[in-house]
Amino acid sequence: MKIDLAILERQFALYQTEYEEAALRALRSGWYILGPELSAFEEEFARFVGRKYCVGLNSGLDALTLSVRALDIGAGDEVIVPANTYIATVLAITENGATPIFVEPDEYYNLDAEKIEAAITPRTKAIMVVHLYGQSANMTQIAAVAKKHGLPVIEDCAQSHGAAFEGKMTGAWGIAGCFSFYPTKNLGAFGDAGAVATDDEAFAKKLRMLRNYGSEVKYHNELCGVNSRLDELQAALLRVKLSHLNALTEERRRIAEAYLSGIKNSRFLLPRTRENATHVYHQFVIRTKNRDAFQAYLKEHGIETVIHYPIPPHLAKCYEPLGHKRGDFPITEQYADEVLSLPMFNGMRAEEITYVIETINGYEGRCV
Ligand SMILES: *Cc1c(COP(=O)(O)O)cnc(C)c1O
């Protein structure tokens, strides 16, 4: 059997007719940028997250970058960020000329709330949190630290659409909930797209200006903005998927439950969910020593897996100027050496799930 990490045409097929109708509606409308589909999606997505406003943008990276910019964070400023994240989170800081201050993860792969305070300095201007793999970070504790130090929180929700902590959605905790709708994400578009959810009217207004060349009124440019607008076609398609997101998330959870109860091989550490947090399983990530041999074994059996992520941002070539070295963030580095994401996607068939489980249970390789 051959199974990829994600087979996107399966999730298109789940609601194909609705997508085709929405696409035709957008195409035939004659209005392609900043129109009624985007306004409707922004309203629907804000309601989903539990916020007053949503601003649609080109990508998740833009959602993060423009949020940092809208808070006037730039050169000389520091932003706390998880060491264990996708590099886009960090790029949003450095793109604005600010300095990322990395903090190690907890056993749930998310920012360790206990270690934030030690990283705060007089230059700290914000705390960025990532709800990695689809599980909410420890938000009550992070929000408490942020409040104590008067720091805004920016949430990277690129992997956590619909995940919550103590019943409150990820994206509803900080000043900005930054979402990506990259095709593989839990709420994926059919191209690039992103958004920021917020309750702050002035912040939302600033983002709306920044995404449109820095102007509210055409040709009156008050800010040095960019072009970052979620187009009508993607908005129309996202509205369809959003209307089914709860069902899509339930399906991911069923796959995760099958993995959690079916995988019985002591070589692997399975994902755990923190008390009071919910998990939407953007990725199902297991850990093992000698990971590369295990990944090769799965590949021989037709199962494609991916490492999220093999090189932590502090060791990325582009961040050599920051002066970090191997050993600076040992927990993050250990995760990078041991994690592996199993196939997890909407439309995954029962026999595929069983095949993955049985193949893993049959692994007898060395794991020390
Ligand atoms: C995907 C992702 C991003 C970037 O989103 P894009 O829409 O691809 O720009 C940022 N942060 C995390 C954690 C992501 O997984």
The ligand as an SDF file (V2000), in Angstrom:
LIG
                    3D

 15 15  0  0  0  0  0  0  0  0999 V2000
    2.3100   27.2040    7.8580 C   0  0  0  0  0  0  0  0  0  0  0  0
    2.8340   27.9390    9.0190 C   0  0  0  0  0  0  0  0  0  0  0  0
    3.1200   29.3160    8.9470 C   0  0  0  0  0  0  0  0  0  0  0  0
    3.1140   30.0920    7.6700 C   0  0  0  0  0  0  0  0  0  0  0  0
    1.9170   30.0930    6.9960 O   0  0  0  0  0  0  0  0  0  0  0  0
    1.9270   30.4230    5.4060 P   0  0  0  0  0  0  0  0  0  0  0  0
    0.4820   30.6150    5.0910 O   0  0  0  0  0  0  0  0  0  0  0  0
    2.5320   29.2480    4.7320 O   0  0  0  0  0  0  0  0  0  0  0  0
    2.7090   31.6560    5.2090 O   0  0  0  0  0  0  0  0  0  0  0  0
    3.5050   29.9580   10.0990 C   0  0  0  0  0  0  0  0  0  0  0  0
    3.6450   29.3030   11.2660 N   0  0  0  0  0  0  0  0  0  0  0  0
    3.4030   27.9830   11.3680 C   0  0  0  0  0  0  0  0  0  0  0  0
    3.5610   27.3230   12.6970 C   0  0  0  0  0  0  0  0  0  0  0  0
    3.0130   27.2580   10.2490 C   0  0  0  0  0  0  0  0  0  0  0  0
    2.7960   25.9420   10.3660 O   0  0  0  0  0  0  0  0  0  0  0  0
  1  2  1  0
  2  3  1  0
  2 14  2  0
  3  4  1  0
  3 10  2  0
  4  5  1  0
  5  6  1  0
  6  7  2  0
  6  8  1  0
  6  9  1  0
 10 11  1  0
 11 12  2  0
 12 13  1  0
 12 14  1  0
 14 15  1  0
M  END
$$$$
